Amino acid sequence: MQIPYELALGWRYTRAGRATRRNGFISFISGVSMLGIALGVAALIIVLSVMNGFQKEVRDRMLSVVSHIEIFAPGGAALPDLERTLAEARANPHVIGAAPFVAAQALLARGEDMKGVLVRGIDPAREGEVTDLAAENVQGLKALVPGEFRVILGAELAQQLGVRPGDAVTLIAPSGQVTPAGVLPRLKQMTVAGTFHSGHYEYDSALVLMAHQDAERIFRLEGPTGVRLKLKNLHEAPEVTQQLARSLSGDLLIRDWTQQNKTWFAAVQLEKRMMFIILTLIVAVAAFNLVSTLVMTVQDKRADIAILRTLGASPQSIMGVFVVQGAMVGVIGTLAGLLLGLGIAFNIDVIVPAIERALHTNFLPKDIYLISRMPSDPQSSDIVPIAVISLILAFVATLYPSWRASRVNPAEALRYE
């Protein structure tokens, strides 16, 4: 098949400076533009992949404690019909686990130390159906025997209070009881049965687990205040929430995991969007370096352009030659950036530790950050737009120099040849 001469000539012009060393400076600027596009594309892929990795890591640790969907009664009251709510929730094909719970706030005291805590009363036999943390700690949850008033504390909370398994702590309920001496807070001595570590500081430092029957007695409830659900696909939580709102009986409130941490996820998405815009400017600067490269190339090839015009080449064909030349630089730079960025993103768990060993440093200290390794999660939804935007910028940068080339007057160009 005959290759269009515009494509062949444009590719020849792209290689000519390197092959003949005649136009070294033009070739150098072209190479810099290509390198800039490659580095910009690679930087975008690496940064967005690391941000996706951090988001996924924190989300997974958060969901080891938080269920996908929570159904609860208004005002923190007990559910009017627990078994019916459980049956109706399990009837949804997306739900794979359901468990009752009691949610309340209280103070936990040990000597003179006192901390505000989130109390979660659970059913140890069913809690493993809705959270990974409970599924991985089934033996520990068996210590929560109803009537023995035992608690399992987050590791950070236990450290702050200075308690270990077997120690006694005092739980102070917010609503008091009326006595002849006045209103007194309700106090209950609890035994620490163990600790858990989710990797999420917010829960490790404030969450207290106990049997839901004990929580009902302490907070004077007639039953669990809600039901926690686990789904086949956590990303379907908003849609399943809407389905349950239509199918569940009674006056109930429904909340999915994205609503519980809406501010955090919104902040991450905003940060990711701003990083995309900022790093895209790197690609834009490199792409528009092609303008100066092509302008100098057009000036250098004026005689060639004039000869082509006298041989019958149309202005559109001349424009096509230089569009091909600039587009080649953009395509090669983008492909090189994709290979470099994906190579680093998929192997960042090997590259970063090697750099840390070489520099004798630690980028993510365990005592400061939630995670101690650099995560990475390349996603096609990020990579495809990066490649498309890079190619579009490179193509747009070729339009003006190519148009200038098509306007060259053959008579003027050949006057001094």
Secondary structure, 3 states (H helix, E strand, C coil): CCCCHHHHHHHHHHHHHHHHCCCHHHHHHHHHHHHHHHHHHHHHHHHHHHHHHHHHHHHHHHHCCCCCEEEECHHHCCCCCHHHHHHHHHCCCCEEEEEEEEEEEEEEEECCEEEEEEEEEECCCCHHHCCHHHHHCHHHHCCCCCCCCEEEEEHHHHHHHCCCCCCEEEEEEEEEEEECCEEEEEEEEEEEEEEECCCCHHHHCCEEEEEHHHHHHHCCCCCCCEEEEEECCHHHHHHHHHHHHHHCCCCCEEEEHHHHCHHHHHHHHHHHHHHHHHHHHHHHHHHHHHHHHHHHHHHHCHHHHHHHHHCCCCHHHHHHHHHHHHHHHHHHHHHHHHHHHHHHHHCHHHHHHHHHHHHCCCCCCCCCCCCCCCCCCCCHHHHHHHHHHHHHHHHHHHHHHHHHHHCCCHHHHCCCC
